[in-house]
Amino acid sequence: ILGDPEDGPSEEDCRDVFREMGNVLAGNFVTEAFGESKVFDLLNPSVSEVRIADVERLSSDNTLCSFLADEHPVGIAYTES
């Protein structure tokens, strides 16, 4: 999935994997929270590096879920548009 193991994954490959993970998480969340009959218009997830101030703001708004992935911090924020 992440390319040649000898070269390691490229930064864009990693972003693609995180975007796909966002798709799966969002789809599973919506189904679990609202059932299969509810219809949502989900946008493509975006992946970006954020400043620590942004992390603090998202954490205080309770819109951030964070975890470690291979010892690297990962945060997922859901927003309404």
C-alpha positions as CSV (number, residue, x, y, z in Angstrom):
1,I,0.0,0.0,0.0
2,L,2.8,2.4,0.9
3,G,5.1,1.7,-2.0
4,D,8.5,0.1,-2.1
5,P,9.6,-1.1,1.4
6,E,13.2,-0.4,0.7
7,D,12.6,3.3,-0.1
8,G,9.8,3.8,2.4
9,P,6.6,5.6,1.6
10,S,6.7,9.0,0.1
11,E,5.0,11.9,1.9
12,E,2.2,12.0,-0.6
13,D,1.7,8.2,-0.2
14,C,1.3,8.8,3.6
15,R,-1.2,11.6,3.0
16,D,-3.2,9.4,0.7
17,V,-3.4,6.6,3.3
18,F,-4.5,9.2,6.0
19,R,-7.2,10.5,3.6
20,E,-8.5,7.0,3.0
21,M,-8.4,6.4,6.8
22,G,-10.5,9.5,7.1
23,N,-13.0,8.3,4.6
24,V,-13.4,5.0,6.5
25,L,-13.6,6.6,9.9
26,A,-16.2,9.2,8.8
27,G,-18.3,6.6,7.1
28,N,-18.2,4.2,10.1
29,F,-19.0,7.1,12.5
30,V,-22.0,8.3,10.5
31,T,-23.4,4.9,10.2
32,E,-23.0,4.1,13.9
33,A,-24.2,7.4,15.1
34,F,-27.2,7.9,12.8
35,G,-28.0,4.5,11.2
36,E,-27.9,3.3,7.7
37,S,-31.0,5.2,6.4
38,K,-29.6,8.7,7.1
39,V,-27.9,10.4,4.1
40,F,-24.9,12.7,4.5
41,D,-22.9,14.6,2.0
42,L,-19.3,14.0,3.1
43,L,-16.5,16.0,1.6
44,N,-13.0,14.6,0.8
45,P,-10.9,14.6,3.9
46,S,-7.8,16.9,3.9
47,V,-4.5,16.1,5.4
48,S,-2.1,18.7,6.6
49,E,0.4,19.6,9.3
50,V,-0.8,21.9,12.0
51,R,0.7,24.3,14.4
52,I,0.6,23.6,18.2
53,A,-1.8,26.5,18.7
54,D,-4.3,24.9,16.3
55,V,-4.1,21.6,18.2
56,E,-4.7,23.5,21.4
57,R,-7.8,25.3,19.9
58,L,-9.2,22.1,18.5
59,S,-8.7,20.2,21.8
60,S,-10.5,22.9,23.7
61,D,-13.4,22.7,21.3
62,N,-13.7,19.0,21.8
63,T,-13.5,18.4,18.0
64,L,-10.1,16.6,18.0
65,C,-9.4,12.9,18.4
66,S,-5.7,12.1,18.7
67,F,-3.6,9.0,18.9
68,L,-0.1,7.8,18.2
69,A,0.7,6.0,14.9
70,D,4.2,4.5,14.8
71,E,5.2,6.9,17.6
72,H,4.0,9.9,15.6
73,P,1.0,12.0,16.9
74,V,-2.1,12.0,14.7
75,G,-5.1,14.1,15.2
76,I,-8.5,13.9,13.5
77,A,-10.9,16.8,13.7
78,Y,-14.4,16.8,12.4
79,T,-16.1,20.1,11.5
80,E,-19.5,21.1,10.1
81,S,-19.6,23.2,7.0
